[in-house]
Amino acid sequence: MNLKSMALLGIVTMGMFSSCGKKSQMQMPSANLETMTVKTQDITMTDNYSATIRGRQDIDVMPQVSGTLWKLCVNEGESVKAGQTLFIIDQVPYQAALNTAEAALKAANAQVATAQLNYDSRKTLFEQKVISDIDLQTTYNTLLSAKAQVAQCEAQVVNARNNLSYTVVKSPANGVVGTLPYRQGALVGPSIPKPLTTVSDNSQMYVYFSINEAKLLNMGRQYGSIEAAIDTLPQVKLLLVDGSEYPIPGKVESISGVVDPSTGTVQMRAAFDNPDKLLHSGSTGTVVIPTTYKDKIVIPTVATVQMQDKYKVYLVDKDNIAHEQLITIEPQNNGKEYVVRSGLNVGDVIVAASAGMVRDGQNVKPNKE
């Protein structure tokens, strides 16, 4: 290739690079975009969690003896007091067993009396040297055996009396009666598959919900420890299944220290007073937990661009040139705003909307502050 050809090739190549540079510049035109100056403010974010409602006590009532269910003394949904009779199981066989045990006890006591007379008589004869020591000891052993029989009969009486008392099934606590799966005439016993009923103490309700491990860690960092979080967490709200808000706020009382490996969540429990019996054990709802951030940088979600687990904004310098800036945000958001943990300072100017349309190094013409 001669010098003339090489020169011509160089000129063409430079022209191509010049053309590409102009084309690149044409791809990043100036844009009229809304901007904002970063500042701090107080804001409250909320998190919603699906929840299950349980009575403070949900006690399954199981029969301690077997027999025919003779009488139902309560109705489903009825309020009961501790010790109130709920069911009566057929008492006839247990009354008969008690009568038999008491009769056996009387017979045993009579044997003791007879054995005592024989022993006293033999003792007198022994003192008069009429009988031997062996005869006296034999009589004494008979007395001891009779007394042991009395003790055994007394235990049988106690057992029979307890079994008879178990035929009257009483409420273990104050509460509300649940479903009654067994009706009069049903054969029941300690091994039945379902309890006779469940008594729920619904004066105060426990609401159970779960949070993921990441939020648990964030809570520990925010409050210093899980114990401090329980003491410091604000009152929580409960949304009922119809979407209405329960009028009485609740308080988080406990946080499980064990992460469920199958779900990666931790169970929490909040307590709600239930004076009007509006909440029912077994129902569901949604727990709403507020988190208040004071003096924090808050930006619109449309001012950010998400890249997998990272977020970025565009800083606008004094020459109105946009520059990418990575930020970290708090996990809570309201769908419209983010609380910025790091990456921005008060006084920074950022693109406030349509951040996804901006490119690094692009010229920005602010149209609103």
C-alpha positions in Angstrom: 0.0 0.0 0.0 1.5 3.4 -1.0 1.5 6.5 1.2 -1.4 8.1 -0.7 -3.6 5.1 0.0 -2.6 5.0 3.7 -3.4 8.7 4.1 -6.8 8.2 2.5 -7.6 5.2 4.9 -6.6 7.4 7.9 -8.9 10.2 6.9 -11.8 7.7 6.4 -11.2 6.1 9.8 -11.1 9.5 11.6 -14.4 10.4 9.9 -16.0 7.2 11.2 -14.8 7.8 14.8 -16.0 11.4 14.5 -19.4 10.2 13.3 -19.7 7.6 16.1 -18.9 10.3 18.7 -21.6 12.6 17.3 -24.1 9.7 17.3 -23.3 8.9 21.0 -23.9 12.5 21.9 -27.2 12.5 20.1 -28.3 9.5 22.2 -28.1 11.6 25.4 -30.0 14.7 24.8 -30.8 17.2 27.5 -34.1 16.4 29.3 -36.5 18.5 31.3 -36.8 16.6 34.5 -38.2 17.3 38.0 -35.6 17.6 40.6 -35.6 18.0 44.4 -33.3 19.1 47.1 -32.7 16.4 49.7 -33.9 17.2 53.2 -34.9 15.4 56.4 -38.3 14.9 57.9 -40.3 12.6 60.3 -42.3 9.8 58.7 -44.2 6.8 59.9 -44.2 3.6 57.8 -46.4 0.6 58.4 -45.9 -3.2 57.8 -48.9 -5.6 57.4 -48.7 -9.2 58.5 -51.3 -11.9 58.1 -52.4 -13.1 61.6 -54.2 -15.8 63.4 -56.4 -15.0 66.4 -56.5 -17.3 69.5 -58.0 -17.0 72.9 -55.6 -16.3 75.8 -56.4 -19.8 76.8 -57.8 -22.4 74.5 -58.3 -25.5 76.7 -59.5 -28.8 75.2 -61.9 -30.5 77.5 -61.4 -34.3 77.5 -63.3 -36.8 79.6 -61.2 -38.7 82.2 -63.6 -41.7 82.3 -65.5 -43.7 79.6 -69.2 -43.9 79.3 -72.4 -42.7 77.7 -72.8 -38.9 77.5 -75.9 -38.5 79.6 -76.4 -34.7 79.6 -75.1 -31.6 77.9 -75.4 -28.7 80.3 -74.2 -25.9 78.0 -74.7 -24.6 74.5 -72.1 -23.6 71.9 -70.9 -20.1 72.3 -72.1 -19.9 75.9 -70.0 -18.0 78.5 -69.0 -20.2 81.4 -67.2 -19.8 84.7 -64.4 -22.0 86.1 -65.9 -25.0 87.8 -69.3 -24.8 86.0 -70.7 -28.2 84.9 -70.4 -28.7 81.1 -71.3 -32.4 80.7 -72.5 -35.4 82.7 -71.4 -38.9 81.8 -73.6 -41.9 82.9 -72.9 -42.2 86.6 -74.7 -45.6 87.3 -71.6 -47.9 86.8 -69.3 -45.6 88.7 -71.8 -45.2 91.6 -72.1 -49.0 91.7 -68.3 -49.3 91.8 -68.1 -46.8 94.7 -70.8 -48.7 96.6 -68.8 -52.0 96.1 -65.6 -50.3 97.2 -67.2 -48.9 100.3 -68.8 -52.3 101.2 -65.4 -54.0 100.8 -63.9 -51.4 103.1 -66.5 -52.1 105.8 -65.8 -55.8 105.5 -62.1 -55.1 105.8 -62.7 -53.0 108.9 -64.7 -55.9 110.5 -61.8 -58.2 109.8 -59.4 -55.8 111.5 -61.7 -55.7 114.5 -61.9 -59.5 114.7 -58.1 -59.8 114.3 -57.6 -57.2 117.0 -59.8 -59.2 119.5 -57.9 -62.4 118.7 -54.5 -60.7 119.2 -55.6 -59.2 122.5 -56.9 -62.6 123.7 -53.7 -64.3 122.6 -51.6 -61.7 124.2 -53.3 -62.4 127.6 -52.7 -66.1 127.2 -49.1 -65.5 126.3 -48.6 -63.4 129.4 -50.0 -66.3 131.4 -47.6 -68.6 129.5 -50.4 -70.6 128.1 -49.4 -70.2 124.4 -46.0 -69.9 122.8 -44.4 -66.9 121.2 -45.1 -68.3 117.8 -48.8 -68.4 118.4 -48.8 -64.8 119.5 -46.7 -63.7 116.5 -49.0 -65.5 114.1 -52.0 -63.7 115.5 -50.2 -60.4 115.3 -49.4 -61.0 111.6 -53.0 -61.8 110.9 -53.9 -58.4 112.4 -51.3 -56.6 110.2 -52.7 -58.3 107.1 -56.2 -57.2 108.0 -55.0 -53.6 108.4 -53.3 -53.8 105.1 -56.5 -55.0 103.5 -58.2 -51.9 105.0 -55.6 -49.6 103.4 -56.1 -51.2 100.1 -59.9 -50.9 100.3 -59.6 -47.3 101.3 -57.5 -46.6 98.1 -60.2 -48.4 96.1 -62.8 -46.2 97.6 -60.8 -43.0 96.8 -60.3 -44.2 93.2 -64.0 -45.1 92.8 -65.1 -41.7 94.3 -62.7 -39.9 91.9 -64.1 -41.8 88.9 -67.6 -40.9 89.9 -66.6 -37.2 90.2 -65.1 -37.4 86.8 -68.5 -38.2 85.3 -69.3 -34.5 86.0 -67.1 -32.6 83.5 -66.5 -29.1 84.6 -65.1 -26.0 82.9 -61.3 -25.6 83.7 -61.5 -21.8 83.3 -63.6 -18.8 82.6 -64.3 -18.5 78.9 -66.6 -19.3 76.0 -67.7 -22.8 74.9 -66.6 -23.9 71.5 -68.2 -26.5 69.2 -70.0 -29.6 70.7 -69.1 -32.5 68.4 -70.7 -35.1 70.7 -74.4 -35.2 71.6 -76.4 -37.0 74.2 -76.1 -40.8 74.0 -72.6 -40.7 72.4 -70.0 -43.1 73.9 -67.0 -41.0 75.0 -63.8 -41.6 76.8 -60.2 -40.4 77.3 -59.2 -41.7 73.8 -61.8 -40.0 71.7 -60.4 -38.2 68.6 -61.9 -34.8 69.4 -62.4 -33.1 72.7 -65.8 -32.7 74.2 -65.4 -29.0 73.6 -62.9 -26.2 73.8 -63.2 -23.5 76.4 -61.6 -20.2 75.2 -60.7 -17.4 77.6 -61.5 -14.5 75.2 -61.3 -11.6 77.7 -57.9 -11.0 76.0 -56.9 -12.4 72.6 -53.5 -13.4 71.4 -52.8 -12.6 67.8 -50.0 -14.6 66.1 -48.0 -13.4 63.1 -44.6 -14.0 61.5 -41.8 -11.7 60.3 -38.9 -12.7 58.1 -35.4 -13.0 59.5 -34.2 -9.8 57.8 -36.8 -7.7 59.6 -35.9 -9.4 62.8 -32.2 -8.4 62.4 -33.3 -4.8 61.4 -35.5 -4.7 64.5 -32.6 -5.8 66.7 -30.3 -3.1 65.2 -32.9 -0.4 65.5 -33.8 -1.1 69.2 -30.5 -2.6 70.4 -32.0 -6.0 71.3 -35.1 -8.1 70.8 -36.0 -7.5 74.5 -35.7 -3.8 74.0 -37.8 -4.0 70.9 -40.6 -5.7 72.8 -40.6 -2.9 75.3 -40.2 -0.1 72.7 -42.4 -1.2 69.9 -45.4 1.1 69.5 -49.0 -0.2 69.8 -50.1 -2.2 66.8 -53.5 -2.3 65.0 -55.6 -5.2 63.8 -57.5 -5.3 60.6 -60.4 -7.7 60.7 -61.4 -10.1 57.8 -63.9 -7.5 56.5 -61.2 -4.9 56.2 -62.4 -2.9 59.2 -60.0 -1.8 61.9 -60.4 -3.2 65.4 -61.0 -0.2 67.7 -58.6 -1.2 70.5 -54.9 -1.2 69.8 -52.7 -4.1 70.9 -49.2 -4.6 72.2 -46.5 -7.0 71.1 -45.7 -9.2 74.0 -43.3 -11.8 72.7 -41.0 -12.6 69.8 -39.8 -16.1 69.3 -36.0 -16.5 69.4 -36.1 -19.4 67.0 -36.2 -19.0 63.2 -38.3 -21.6 61.4 -35.9 -23.1 58.9 -38.7 -24.1 56.5 -40.0 -20.6 56.1 -37.2 -18.3 57.4 -39.6 -16.5 59.7 -40.0 -15.8 63.4 -43.3 -15.9 65.2 -44.5 -12.8 67.1 -47.5 -12.5 69.5 -49.6 -9.4 70.2 -52.3 -9.1 72.9 -55.6 -7.3 72.3 -58.2 -6.7 75.0 -61.6 -8.1 73.9 -64.3 -6.5 76.2 -67.1 -6.7 73.7 -66.2 -10.3 72.5 -65.8 -9.0 69.0 -62.7 -11.2 68.4 -63.2 -15.0 68.2 -60.6 -17.7 68.6 -59.7 -19.3 65.3 -60.4 -16.3 63.1 -57.9 -14.4 61.1 -56.9 -10.8 60.5 -54.0 -8.5 59.6 -51.6 -6.9 62.1 -50.4 -3.4 61.2 -47.1 -2.4 62.8 -46.0 1.3 62.5 -42.4 2.3 62.5 -41.6 6.0 63.0 -38.4 7.5 61.5 -37.3 10.8 62.9 -35.1 13.3 61.1 -34.5 11.0 58.2 -34.0 11.6 54.4 -37.1 10.6 52.6 -37.3 10.4 48.8 -40.0 9.3 46.3 -39.8 5.8 45.0 -39.9 7.2 41.4 -36.6 9.0 42.1 -34.9 5.6 42.4 -33.8 2.8 40.0 -33.7 -0.7 41.5 -31.0 -3.1 40.3 -31.7 -6.5 41.9 -31.1 -5.8 45.6 -29.5 -2.3 45.1 -31.0 1.1 44.6 -29.6 4.1 42.8 -30.5 7.8 42.3 -29.2 10.5 40.1 -27.4 13.4 41.7 -27.5 16.6 39.7 -24.3 18.8 40.0 -24.0 22.5 39.6 -23.6 22.1 35.9 -26.9 20.2 35.7 -25.2 16.9 34.9 -26.7 13.7 36.3 -24.4 11.2 38.1 -25.4 7.8 39.4 -25.3 7.4 43.2 -25.9 4.1 45.1 -28.0 4.4 48.2 -29.3 2.0 50.9 -32.8 2.3 52.2 -34.8 1.1 55.2 -36.9 -2.1 54.6 -40.2 -0.4 55.4 -41.8 1.7 52.7 -45.4 2.9 52.0 -45.2 2.3 48.2 -44.6 5.9 47.5 -41.5 6.9 49.5 -38.2 5.4 50.7 -36.3 6.2 53.9 -32.7 6.6 52.9 -30.2 5.0 55.3 -27.0 6.1 53.5 -25.7 7.5 50.2 -27.3 11.0 50.3 -26.7 14.1 52.2 -28.9 17.0 53.1 -28.7 19.6 50.3 -28.0 17.2 47.5 -30.1 17.7 44.4 -31.5 14.6 42.7 -33.8 13.7 39.9 -37.1 13.4 41.6 -39.1 11.5 39.0 -38.6 9.2 35.9 -35.2 8.2 37.2 -35.3 5.1 35.0 -35.1 7.4 31.9 -31.9 9.1 33.0 -28.4 8.1 31.9 -25.2 8.8 33.8 -23.6 12.0 32.5 -26.8 13.3 30.9 -27.6 17.0 31.0 -30.7 17.8 33.0 -32.8 20.9 32.7 -34.7 21.2 36.1 -38.3 22.2 35.6 -39.5 22.0 39.2 -37.9 22.3 42.6 
